[in-house]
Amino acid sequence: MTSYIIRRLLSLIPTLLGVSIIVFLFLRMIPGDPALALAGEHATEANVERIREQFGLNKPLHEQYFTYMGKVLRGDLGRSILSRRPIMDEIRVRFPATIELSVCALTVALVVGVPAGIISATKRNSIFDNIAMIGSLLGISMPIFWLGLMLNWFFAVQLGWLPSVTRLDAGIELQRITNLLIIDSLLTGNAEALLNAVQHLILPSVALGTIPMAIIARMTRSAMLEVLEQDYVRTARAKGLRERVVIIRHALKNALLPVITIVGLQVGVLLSGAVLTETIFAWPGIGRWLYLSILSRDYPIIQGMALFVTILFLVMNLLVDVSYAMVDPRIRYG
């Protein structure tokens, strides 16, 4: 197992190198001049040239790339062109917000998706099965920006039950320790901030978790249907075991591998920054930050986030592969 993990970690190097080259070249191919955007429409040519010189935008592409990668190897993703702040500092501030939203969205997806898939498989072709599969199809089909806007309009604007934007109301004070508001509220014993943070999480979590929930439900149902036809399940029933024991202990455990794969991929998607959800709900995470950076053509942020997101996906894929051996003892890695 250890040698397998080491080989997988070493394989990250060419992948990250390829991603860095592709993103670097594509950004330079986009029409427009970031120096002109930073200086303003009415800036003089001297000011624009000074900005190019300051950020190295007037150097040949290969020199810009090697300069950038030299900084990356030292753990420096550069500075934002607009805010002049180090990108790593921005990630440390914004990533906890994305983690909190992603964990809540994945919790919603698992709590609803896995039981729905199990019940649909055990009650195949029933009314519940048909309703669950139609619901999952709608969940996959609905554009997330439309769902987010509808949830915001109905529950925040029309009913006024839940807040619509940001992570915390302006009048509530909370000592930031981890920048995960729920954890910070628990650590400081701030019940008011805890309740308010949970209320702010509900709408974006439901919007973000709808598509993963639908995918997990359909995959769980498919895997369970295949496992329930196996001989060992029929043997367990023939022994007189309760149906709940047969489903949970014998069927579900062996149906988890494809579900774990889907969950791992969805975690990578969620943690990489749900751009649309964070933008709609003004959530101060890395997804909204990346969206604003693309609009302003902030090269260092886009390049740094591309590498950061790639690392997240690769690490999640590695964790999924390792978890296979934990779920199924028959799997061994040489």
N, C-alpha and C positions, 0 to 999 in steps of 0.2 A: 504493500500500500504506500509506504514512504517513497519508494523509488518511482511509483506511478505519479504521485503528487509532485515530486521534483521535476519529472519530465514534463508534466502539464504546465508547471510554472515557467520552465525554460521556453516552452512553446509560446508563451505570451509575448516574448521579445519580438519575433518577426511580425506577429499580428499588430502589436502596438506601433511598430515601425511603419508598417504598411498604411495603417490608419492615419498616422501623423503626416505621411507624404501626400495621401489622397486629399485630406482636409486642407492641408497647406496650399496645394495647387488649386483646388476648386475655389477656395476663398479669393485667390488672386485672379481667377478668371471671371469673377462676378463684376459686372459693369459698375463703375463708380470709383471714387477716390476717397478713402477714409480720412486722409489728411485734409481734403477740402471740406468734408462733412464736419470735421472737428473744428476747423478754422472758421467756418461759416461761409455763406454764399457770397458775401461782399468782401471777403478777405483779399488782401493783396497777394500777388504771386510770391513775394518775399516771405510773407507769413506762412503760406502753404509750404514753401520749400523748407522753411525752418522746422516745421512740424515733421515733415518727411525725414529730415536729418536727425531730429530728436528721437524718433521711433525706428529709425533704420529702414524706412520704407523706400528710400532712394537707392538702396544697395541691390545688387543682382539677387535673383531668387535663391540661388544655391547658398549664397552667403547668409541671407536672412534665415534660411532653413537650418543651417548648421549652427548659427548663433542661437536660434531658438532651442534646438535639441540639446546644445551644451548646457543651457540653463535648466532644461527639464531633467537631465541626468543629475543635476545638483539639487533637485527637488524644488526648483523655482519655475512655476508656470507663467511667470511674467506679471506685468501690471496692466490693469485696464487702461485703455487709451483715454476714456472719458473721466472716470473717477480717480485715476492714478493710484488706486489701492491695489495691493498684491492680490492676485487671484486666489491663492490658497487661503488668505484671510477671509475673502468673500465666501468661499466654499464652506469654511468652518462655521460661518454665521448662518448661511442659508440652508445647508444640507440637513441640519436637524429638523427644520420645518418640513422638508420633503420626506424625511424618514418617518416623522410622526403621521403625516397624511398617508403615506404608503402602507404603514403598518395597520392603521385603522381601516383603510380600503381593503387590504388583503384579509383582515379579520372578518369584515362583512362578507367578502367573497367566499371564504371558507365556511363560515357559520351557516350560510344559506346554501351555497353550491354543493358541498359534499353531502349533507343530509338529503337535499332534493334529488341528487343523483342516485343515492342509495335507495330511497323510497320509490323512485321511478323504475329502477331496475327490479326491485322485489315485487312491485305492483305493475308489471308491464302491461301496456295497452289499457290501463284503467283511466278514469277521469283525471286523477292526480297526475299520472304520467303524461297525458296529453297536455294538461295545463302547464306542467313544469317545462316540457319541451317547447311549447309555444312561447312561454315566457323567456326561456333561454335564447330562443331564436330572435325574439324582439330585443333582448338585451345585447346580443351581438350586433344586430342590425342598426340600432339607434346611434346616430352620431353623438359623440360625447359632448361636443359643444352645444348641441341642441338640448340634450338631456340636462346639462348643467344650467343652461339658461331657463328651461322650464321649471326645474326644481327651485331655482332662485326666485323666479317670478311668482310661483304659486305659494311656497312656504315662507318666503321672506317678505315679498312685496304684498301679496294679497292677504295672506293669513297673519303675517307678522309673528309667526311662531319662533323662527330661527334667524340668527344674523346671516347676512349675505356675503360679507367680505372680511378679509384679514383673519388673524388668529386670536385676537383678544380685543375687547372694547377699549377705547382710549382712556376711560376713567379708571380702569383697574390696574393697580400696581402689583408687580410680581418680581421677586428677586430671581434673576436669571443665573442658573448654575450650569445646566447642561444645554440650555436653549430648547429643550423638549418641554413644552409648557405643562403637559400633564404630569410628568415626572417632577418638574420643578415645583408645581403646586403641591404635590404630595410631600416632597422633601421639606418644604417650608410651612406645611400645614395651612395653606391658603385655600379654604373651601370655596370662596367666591370665585377666585381665579380658575380653580379646577372645573367648576360648573360652567363657567363662561367659555373656557377652552374646549370643553366637550361639545357645547352647543355650536361653536364655530366649526367643529370638525364634522358634524353630522352630514350636512349637505355635500361638501366636496368629497367626503369619503364614500357616500352612496353613489355619487356621479362617477367617481373614479373606479369604484369596485364593481360596477354593473357588468362591464365586459368580462373581466376575469371571473366573476361569479357565474356568468352564463357558460363560459368555456369550461370551467371546472365541473359544473353540473353535467354537461353533456359528456365530458371525458369520464367522469365517475360512473355515470350510467352505462356507457359503452364497456368500460373495463369490468364492471360488476356483472353485466349480462354474460360476458365471456367466461368469467370465473364461475358463475353459478351453474354453468353447464358441465363443469369438470367432475370427474369421478369422485374425488375426495370430498366434494361438497355433498354429493348424494350419499356417500358412505357415512358422513357425519350425521346426516338426517336419519339414515337407517339405524344408527345407534341410539336414536331417541333424544338427541340433544335438542335443547330449546332453539327455536328459530333465531332468536336474538343472538345466541352464542354462535350459531352457524354463520350468521351474516357478519358479525363483528370480528370474531376470532379467526374464522377460516376463510371467508370470502373477501372481506375488506382488506385484510393484511396483504393478500396476494394480488389485489387489484390496485395497490397503491403506487406501483412503479410508474405507470404512465401519468397518474395524477401528480406525482412528485415532479415529474419532468415539466408538466404544464405550470405548476405552481412556481417552480424555479425560474422559468422563463418570464412569468408574470411579475415576479419579484424584481427581476432585472429591469423590466419595463417601468415599473412603478418607481423604483429608486433612482432611475436615470432622469427622472423629472417629468411629471405629467404636465406637459406644456399647456395644453388646452384647459385642463381643469384649474391649474394654478393661475392662469391668465383670467379666466372667467370669474373666479372667486378672489382675485387679488391676493393670492396666497404667496407669501414672500419666500418661496423656495427656489431651487436651482432651475426648475422648468421655466418659470416666469422670467427669471434673470437671463436665461439663455435666449428666450424670445425677444426681450428688450435689447439684448446685445446684438442679435442678428439684425434688428431694425436699424441700429446705430452703427453697424459694420465695425464692431469692436473685435478686431482680429484675435488678440491674445485670449479673450474670454472664450470665443468660439473654439479655438484650437485647444485650449486647456480643458474645456468641458468635453470635447470629443474624446480626448484621451481618458478623462475621468470616467465617462460613461462606458467606454470600451472596457476599462478595467473592471467596472462593476459587473458587466455582462459576463466576462470571462471568469471572474471569481465565482459568480452564481452558478455558472455551468459546471465549474469544478466541484462546488459544494453539492450540487445535484448528483453528479457522478459518484462522489464519495458516499452519499447517503444511500445509494442503491445497495451497497454491501451491508449497511446497517439494517435495512428493511428486509433484504433477502440474503440469508447466510450462504446461499449457493453461489453467489457472485463473488469472485475473487479477482483482484487485479495483480497481474504479474509485473 
